């Protein structure tokens, strides 16, 4: 404390604004990049007044691998597995977005059977992503039990993936034009077993958290963002819906046969951490609904459209986006008519959503920053690409 | 342009798609967008073999253009009340095209940022999905800057594109869409394009001392070794 700021013991308030002099308490600290609550290598520079956050600055790029540059040096087919490494907890969504984009560029469509299987796997992956989010987010806030429960149940999804394509995380499940693998014997039974298994488990998580006083105290009115701010900042996915904007790309601009299925878009009102939690819990139930309809109606037929062995899309550029678990995931691909994409731009939901962090934590406590980073649900592999 | 419009017909997308109609009648955008969305949802017909036979004449032209493959779809002119309005206002500075059912506007650099502001305020494109660039080193105007916009009220997507020379700057859109902040920083980081009026234009993904702009076409992929790994970390990279 300087003499100037505190000439005597009583006048620590600014005589004009009646606010405390900030100089004495203002502190700049680094949170991360190696911090367990940042879910990867995110560094947040916090400007603090005691426990209160005055401002933040995100430093990202620690995991930058130059995916977009790599794409320019690979063929369309070769780049397909790379997209799994961006949002690695929802690899199937990444793959779906990329395959749809290249299919659009080639002007082909996957056959209906492939679409249905794609939808089943993508929605399973959405649930897996939300389960992982729930476990780690609750752990950050101090509830340890849900982590064990969610990882136990996520395992069932990963087992289905493993049986289907041999991989659990970076699955590379889809191919341009459809699927490489037919479903294994017993696929439908496994999926139906999972459909029966999960709803009571979701009840279990909700029993642990939804009415829990500590959980409510830590999440209600924390990290509030309005629907208007969400749109201005380009925030999409569960964050946007929790702020009361009823918008889901699966409904707004359906792709991959989503218009065949009946489901709701859950929304919140307050745009706080608690609402985002509720929205994601409801989304899991809606995903189950979609899977149930899809698995009961898988049509017969081919799983691969007629796609040339060597993929050479005509000259042109397209943008194709999907509703990934974290928001709008888009691919902007420019083709020069060769076997390699001229330019691939990935529009990652995590990257854009993370931009809202500053607005959401301003005036909150340091402990809330942890809660808000958790609720944005970022994956640094996707932020940095 | 009439030839161009006919070409896609011969190429035969599995379902004929909606391109030729959009070209001739100038379907308003929302419809085109919705159409392309639902088209993907419907069961796809088996590809090429069932393709409708092209009109005579168009087939020959298409074959000559691309003998190896069925003729490629080409961008076709696109028109809507919105486009007409701005064409009257800006004349040749504006070109509206549509490719595979996706609409975009080529806009002259001098119309920015006013045109972007109009898109948001007048045309309700309230969500800036993405800002990116594409490098064409052989062109005089080397860079394409692309704004991908979406309108919540209209459920419509559009792309605004402009071309600039190397070294030329572009006005920042941060005051129009706050989300442009990080997106523009990334374009700066990867292409070295300066956005005038950006509040904090510095590298975002790469370290501050990085040399060069990786997504430019003349940036060799091995340059990273020479420029960064060896100099800064003092190790051989093994590439």
Interface residues (C-beta under 8 A of the other chain):
Chain A: X60 X61 X64 X66 X68 X69 X73 X100 X104 X105 X107 X108 X109 X110 X111 X112 X231 X232 X233 X234 X235 X245 X247 X252 X253 X254 X255 X256 X257 X258 X259 X260 X299 X302 X305 X306 X307 X312 X314 X315 X316 X317 X318 X319 X321 X328 X330 X332 X334 X337 X342 X343 X345 X347 X351 X352 X355 X384 X385
Chain B: X11 X13 X14 X15 X17 X33 X34 X37 X38 X39 X40 X41 X43 X44 X46 X47 X48 X49 X66 X69 X72 X73 X74 X75 X99 X100 X102 X126 X127 X128 X129 X130 X132 X134 X135 X146 X148 X152 X155 X157 X159 X177 X178 X179 X181 X182 X183 X190 X203 X204 X205 X206 X207 X214 X215 X219 X221 X224
